[in-house]
Amino acid sequence: MTQISTEPTAETTIACKLIGRKFRQRKDAITHELFRHTEEITELADGFAFRFPAFEPWAARILTFIAEERQCCPFFRFELVVEPDDGPVVLRLRGSETVQAFVLSELGIAYHGGSIEP
């Protein structure tokens, strides 16, 4: 069985492909339209887990976010968990300690031990 590595390699560049005004607009949209609705943040060894309210409309919004982020930030590993019985939706942004630092600094998310301030 072949094992697939999910860790960024030494060649992985941790930088958003968007710059200037496009980056600022994307950052504002992400923080104000998505992450401000986060109910809880859990710090992971290699990223963060963001818990959102029950399924609608968050799963669709998170999938749109993932599709867009893959284009500008290909170094993220995305995990989406939809809990049963109309439970919460969890987005995990993972990659490395460097990715974790990137989330905090570049996406404008101020993490305060379980809560955020966009």
N, C-alpha and C positions, 0 to 999 in steps of 0.2 A: 504494500500500500504506500502510495506517495504522500508525503506530508507537505502541506502547503504552509509556508511561513506567512503570518499576518503582521509581522513587525516591519516597520519601515527599515530600509537598508541604509547603509552609510551614504549611499548616493541620493537618498530621498531629500529633496529640498523642501523645507517647511516654510512656505511662503505662498500667500494668496496671489493668484495670477491677475487679479483686479488691482488697479492702482488709482490714485487720485480720487476724483469725484465719483467714479463708478464704485470704488471700494466703499467710500463713505455712505453712498446711497444704499448699497447692499447691507452694510453694517447696521444702518438705521432701520431698514426693513426687517432684518433678522431680529434685532433686539426688541423692537416695538411691536411687531406683528406676531412673533413666535415666542421668544424666550421670556417676555414679561408675563406670560401665562403659565410659566413653570410653577408647579406646586412645591417641588422639592428638588434639590440637587445633591447628588452623592458623589464625592470625590473618589475616583478610581486610581489605581496605581499608574494607569496609562491614559487617563482622560477623565470624563465626567459622565454621569447618568442624570438625565433631566426627566422628571416625572411630570406629565401633563394630565389634565382631567380626563374623564372617561372618553371613550372612542370618538364620538362626533364633536367637532370637525377636525380634531387634532391629528388623527392618523393621516388623513389626506394632506393636511398642511405640512406635516413632518416629511411625508414622501416627496412633496414638491421641494421642500428645503434640501433634502438629500440629493435629488436630481440636479438641482442648481449648484449645490456645493461641490459635487463631484467634478464639475467643469472647472471651477476656479481653485479648489483646494483638494487635489487628488490624493493627498497624503492621509486624509481621514479614513478611519474604518468606522462605518456606521452600523449600528445594531438597533433594530426597532422591535420592541416587545409590546404586544397588545394583550393585556391580562384578560382572563375569562370573566364572564358574568358582568359585562359592562364596566370592567375595572379600568384603572388608569393605563395610559400609553407611556412607555418609557423609551427615550432616545438616548443611546450611548454613543458619544463621540470619543473614539479611542485612537491610539497610535503609539505614543511614547510620552515620556515626561516632557519632551520638547513640544509635542502636540498639545499637551495640557497647558503649558505656558502660553502657547499661541492662542488657545481659546480664551484665556483670561485677558491677554493684552490686546489682541487684534480684533476680536469680536465684541469688545466693549462690555464684557460681562464681569461685574465685580462680585466675586464669590465670598460669602461671609458665613462659612460653616453651615451650609444647608439652605441658604437663601441667596438670592441674587438681586442686584440693582443694575438694570440695564442703563 
